[in-house]
Amino acid sequence: MLISVAEAEKIIARHARSWGTEQVPLEQSWGCILREDLRADRDFPPFDRVTMDGIAIRFERFAAGQRRFPVAGVQAAGAAPLPLADPAHCLEVMTGAMLPEGADTVIRYEDLRLENGEAEILVEGIHFRQNLHFQGMDRRQGELLVPAGRQIAAPEIATAATIGKSSLLVARRPRIAIVSTGDELVGVGETPLPHQIRRSNAYALQAMLAEKFQLAGHLFHFADDKLQIADGLRDILARFDLVVLSGAVSAGKFDFVPEVLDELGVEKCFHQVAQRPGKPFWFGHFQQQAVVFALPGNPVSTFLCAWRYLVPFLRQSMGQEEQAPLLAVLSEDVVFKPPLSYFLPVKLSTTPTGIRLATPVPGHGSGDLANLNDADGFLELPKGQDVYPAGTAFPLIPYR
């Protein structure tokens, strides 16, 4: 039974599952989904920090007219603070150093003349407490710095290191099998016969999983042989958490995947979605072990279904922060009459006023792999209208 895009989305969301958590060393956490809150272990910064190389003074002396200050010492970054014992003196200070006790203002070297152990202030625009980064200005001790659910990138790693986290609790990465089928497909390094093509969908899926989640997908390929597909999938379903197939899900004589999945005990949640491309999309689950996405084999169909359904499923399953939906405005009218949701390949640009603009790059159907290189994403045009007017905003699925 043909179901809507919205219904397919809801069914898949109901089958999102957690694969648990694991503790990983900080240096191996890049790309993982954080499953613990990161909180400040002390104030950020932990002291009044000097932000310019120069001298530290007591401002009241400058306000009283003093412009020459004998240098009483040098306060280096990382050194215990020196006291400014005499308010008529100054201390040289380095960027990152603690503000010396008794000082409250920093004047940069560019505004000074240093001669014979004395600093002369050459400018008048000096302000009380300038060039200082005050204790707790950024965050207070115990304050939330990074919430659970964030995908870990360089800023999160830097934050974790700053608060002394040598390892992090993250979502366990699922074991993923990527399965292509078809006698017409040969390996990348092979020379195809006139009736064959090289495998590409599996590599696209593998790259997408690595790009979005830093997940490894293990590649398999089966010929159009029901017994081979059944034997292969029986083993895969027992060993993997997530199985993503490409091909053999339509109604052809050699499209064995739906039949084999049924015989292996994989429960079908739906088969066929009212959309173009990707109408034959099949989704189900095997007991409490594996979730199965069986995607149509045409490259644009595989690509679109993976970005529209598999990516959100993984975000939800791994506890990633929800992302605000993106919209883009059509640059020209689009006519599409079939009663299907239409995922239109588009090229993105930004107008001078900041509007995200989507220009159609329709290509030549779901087999036009090369067209994916010319587009930046898909615009989701809902079924129910024949004309989609220029200037209208629609949901955007960017893949760049």
N, C-alpha and C positions, 0 to 999 in steps of 0.2 A: 504494500500500500504506500502510495506517494505521500510523504509528509512535508510540512513546510520547513523552511530554514530555522524559524524560531522554535518549532517543536523538536527538531534534531538537536538544536543547541541545548534545550532544557533536558532532554533525555541524556545527553552526554554529561552534562553537569551533574545529574543525579548519580552518575557512576564514577565520579571523581573519587580517588582514594589516596590515602597516605601510604607511602612506603617506609614510614618510620623516619628516624633521625640517626645521625652519626656524628661523632666528634672528629674533626679533621685538623691537621696542623694549619696554622695561619697561612703559611706560604702556599698551601695547596687548596685554599678556600675560594680562590677567584672563580666567579661564575656560579658558585653554589647559592642556594636560597637559605638565608639566615633563619634559624628557628629559635633564637633567643634574642631578647632585648639587649642592646649595648648601652650601658649607663656610665656617666662620668664617675670615675673613682676619686676625683678631687675637682676643685674648681678649674675651669678653663678660661684664661690661663691661671696657673696655680699661684701666681704672684704678680705684682705690678711690674710689667715687662717694658723695657726700653725698646722703642721701635726705630730709633735712628742712632747712628754713631755720632757722638758729640760730647757735650758736658751736661751734668745734672747740677741744678742750682736750687736755692730757695727763692721762689718767685717774689716774695715780699722785698728782697734786696734789690731786684731789678726794678720793681715798682717804685722803690724809694730813690731810684736814680743811679744805682751802682751799675757800671758797665765793664769793669775789669775785675776778674776773679782769679786769685791765685789757685793753681791746680794742686789739690791735696793728695791726689792718687789716681789710680786707674781701676775701674770696676769692669772686669771681663765677664763675658757670658759664661755661665757654668761655675762661677766662683761665688763663694759666700759673700753676702753683701757687706760693703764697707760703710761705716757711718760717716755722714757729713757733719763732723763735730762742730765746725765753725761755719755759721750761716753766711759769712762773708767770703767763704772759699767755694770751690767747685770740685767735682770729681769727673774725670773723663769716664765716659760710659760707652759700652759697645752694644750693638743691636742684639737683643735677646737676653741682656743682663737684667738682674733684679735692680729695681730702683733703689739707690742707697737710702738708708734711713736718714731722715732729716732733709732730703731733697724732695721736690714736688714738680719739677719742670725740667724738660730736656731741650737743649738748643743744639741743632745739628752743626757739624763741622763747617758746612758751607756758609754759615752765618757768623763765623768766628775768625779771629786772627789769634794764633797761638805763638807766643814768643817769650822766651826767657822764663818758662814756668808759669806764664800767666795767660789766661784766655780773655780776649776782648770781644764783646758782643757788638756786631757791626750793624744790626738791624733793629728797628723799633717795634715791629709787629710780633712781639712775643706774647703768648697767651698762657695763662695759668694751666698747668697740667698738660701741656702739649707734648706730642710725640711719646705718648704712653698708652699701653694696652693694659687696662686695669684688671686686677684679679676678679675672676668670675664674670667678666664682661660677656664672654661667649656662652658659657654654660656653667651652672652651679653643680656642686657635688651631688650625685644621685639623679641628676636630670637625664631624661631619655635622649640619647644621641642618635641611635639607629634602631628602628623598630624591627621586630621579627617579621619576616616576609620579604625583606629587601634582598634583591639579587646583589651579591657581593662584587664590588668593583674596587678600583684603586682607592677612592675616598673611604669606603668602609674598612678596607684593610688597614689604611693609615690610622683610622680611628681606633680600631681594635688594638693595634700595636701601641697606640698612645695610652690606652687604659690597661695595658699589661696582659692582653688576651693572647697567649701563645697558641691556643687552639680555639675552634669555634664549633658550636652545635649547629648543624645544618641539616636540611632535608636530605634523606638518603636518595641517591640517584637511582632511578629504576633501571633494570636490565631491559634493554630494548632490542628487539629483532626487527630488521627491515627486510621484507621479502618481496622480490620481484618474480614474476612468472612470464612465460611466453617463449615459444620456439623461435620467434622472430628476433629475439634479443641475444646478442653476443657480447663478450667482454670488451672492455675499453681498449685493450691492447690487440684485439683481433681485427682482421679485415673482413667486414661483412660481405656476404654474397648479395647479389642484386635484390633479393627478397628479404634481406635482414637489415637490422639497425643495431647500433651499440646501446647497451644499457645506460640510462641516464637518470631515471627517476629515483633509484635507490641512492645514488650519490647526492642528488638534490635534497632528499630527505635527511640523509646523514649530515650534510652541511648545515641544513636548517637547525637540526637539533644541537649541533655543536655551537652554532652562532648564537642561538637564543638562550640556551640553557647549559652550554658546555657539557652536553650529554653525548655519550658514545653509542652509536647504533651499529649492531653487528649485522653484516650483510649476508643474505642468502638468495639463491636463485633456483627456481624449479622450472623444468620444462612443462609443456602442456600435457601432462600425464597425471591422471587422477590418483593413481597409486603413489607416485613419487610425491605429489603435493600432500597427500594424506600422511604418508610416513614422515615427511619433513615437518609438517605442522604439528603432528602428535608430539614429536620431540621438542619442538620450539615452545609449545604451550606449557610443557612441563618445566621449562628452564627459564622462561622470561616473564617479566612483569607486564610488558607492553609489546604488542605485536602490530606492526604497521605493514600492510600488504599493498602492493600496487599491481593492479591488473587482474583479469579473469573474474570480474564480479558482475558482468552484465548478463545478457541473455543468449550469448553465442554458444555453439556446440562444445567449445573447449573452455568455457568459463566455469571451471569446476569449483572455484573457491567457496561460494555460498553453500553448495551441496556438501563439500568436504567438511566445512566448519560445523554444519548441522550434524553430520555423522559423528564427528569427534566430540559432540556434546557442548559446543559453544552456543550459548543462548543468544539468539538474534534479538536486538532491540529495535532495529529498523533496517530497511533496505529500500533505497531510492528516496531522494529528496527533490522537491520541486525547485530545481535550480539549474542554471547553465553557467559554466560547465559543472560537471561532477554529479549528474543526476543519479548514476547507479551506486553511489556511496553506501557502504554496508557498515554497520556498527554493532558490536556485541561484547559479551564477556564470558570467560571460561571459569566457572565456579567462583572461588574467591582468589584466583591466582592471576590470570592475565586479562587485560582489556584489549580488544581487537578493533583496529581501524582498518577496514578493507576498502582501499581507495580505487577509483577507476584508473585504468592504465594510461590513458592519454596524458601527456606530460603536464598540460595546463590544468587538467582536472585534478591530478595528483597534487600539484603544487598549491592550487587554490584550496582544496579540502584540508590539506595539512595546515595551512596558515589560518584558515577560518575556524577549524574545529580542533585539530590536534594541539595547536599552541595554547589556546585558552584552557583546554583540558589539563595540560601539564602545569600551567600556572596555578590552577585551582588545586590540583592534586599535591603540588609541592609547597602550597601555602604561600605563594608569592603575593605581594601587595596587588590589590586591584588597580588596574590602569584605567584612566579616564578614556572614554570612547573618543575616537578621532573622527572628524568630519572634513570633507573637502567639497568645494563648490564646482559644479560642472561648468566647463568653459563654453560648451555648445550643446544644442539640443541632441538628445539621443532617442531613437525610435526602436522599441523592442516589444513585439506584440504577443509572443507566447506567454501563457499563464504561468510563468516561472520567475523566481528571483534571478536577476542577471548580475553576475560579477564581471564588471567591465574593467579590462586592463587600462590603466591611466598613467600618464606622465604628470608629475607634480611640479608646481612652481608656486611662487608667492608674489602677489600683486604689491605695488608700492604702498598700499594701505594695510598690508599684512594679512590679506585673505589667502588661505591655502586653495590653490586652483588645481583642478583635475582635468587634464586634456585627454580625451579618449584615444587609445592606441588599440583598436579592436582586433587586429591580427586576422588570422584565417582559421579560427576555430580552436578546439581543445587540443589539436595535434601540433599547433604552431609553437613549438618550444622556443624558437629564435625570438619570438615576439616578447617573451618574458624579459629579454635583455634590454628592450626598448622602453619598457614600462617600469614604474616604481612601486606599483601596488594595484589593488582592485577596489573599485567603487561598488558598493552593494546597493543595487537598484531594486527595491522591493516589487514583488509582483502586484498586479492590480491596476496598472496603468500602461498605456501604449507609448506615451511621450513623456520623457523626463527632461524638463525645460532647463536651459542654460540659466545659471544664477541660483540654482537650487542646491542646497547642501545635503549630502548623503553620507552614510557611514563609510569610513575608509579603512582598508586593510593594507597597510604599507609593508613591503618586504625589503625595502632599502632604508 
